[in-house]
Amino acid sequence: MPDSPCSFCGQERYDKRTIEYIYSYQGKHLLVPNTPVEVCLNCGMKYYDAAVLEEIERRFFAIENKTEEPDRYVQVPEKAYQ
């Protein structure tokens, strides 16, 4: 994760957190709770470790290919902006 200034605002203060991450690919989605992230304390820019993102992508395709099962399914309402 960042060991340099934020690429957006230049500050160097980060907070380690976990968030709900949504991976999207070709109109399909995977909700990933407890995803580790570092957040710039000045502007809010999020930084993910490459290994975390690779694992999320691997899990998405494993679920799509039915070699792994998701923990659960959730329903998400949809409402157009206009």
Long-range contacts (C-beta under 8 A, 24 or more apart in sequence): 1-38, 1-47, 1-48, 1-49, 2-38, 2-40, 2-47, 6-40, 6-42, 6-43, 6-45, 7-45, 8-40, 8-43, 8-45, 9-40, 9-42, 9-43, 9-45, 11-40, 11-41, 11-42, 11-43, 13-40, 13-41, 13-42, 14-38, 14-39, 14-40, 14-41, 14-47, 15-39, 15-41, 19-46, 21-48, 21-56, 23-56, 23-57, 23-60, 25-60, 28-60, 28-64, 29-76, 30-56, 30-59, 30-60, 30-63, 30-70, 31-74, 32-56, 32-59
